[in-house]
Each structure stands twice: as structure tokens, then as C-alpha cells.
Amino acid sequence: MSNKRTLSRQNGMIAGVCGGLAERFGISPLLVRIAFLLLLIPGGISPVIYLILWFVMPNGE
């Protein structure tokens, strides 16, 4: 497990943010995607968080 949060090229669907976070924390990418969907329901903040992480997280090699 890597100590850095990176975009995932193997588990990525759009930009690899959820896959990268899942690899970092050692959990299933599906759980991270579900968490983003749940954050979308109450106030719609998850797209903003996703875009910020997409630009901030380095690319995985």
C-alpha cells in the first residue's frame, strides 16, 4: 500500500480519483464510489470534491 494518494490507472473509471483513494486506504473502489454517491444526495458537494481531488492528486505510475 502506498503512503501517497495517487490517481489510479487500474481502478479508474473517469479520472481514477475513487480508485486511487481506495488503493490508499486499502478498501474496495466500489465503497468509495458509493460514498461519493451518498455525498451527492444531501447537498451535491461530491462533484466539487471530486474535481478538486482530480487536479490535486498526482498521477499513479
Buried (B, 14 or more C-beta within 10 A) or exposed (E): EEEEBBBBEEBBEEBBBBBBBBBBEEEEBEEBBEBBEEBBEEEEEBEEEBEEBBEEBEEBE
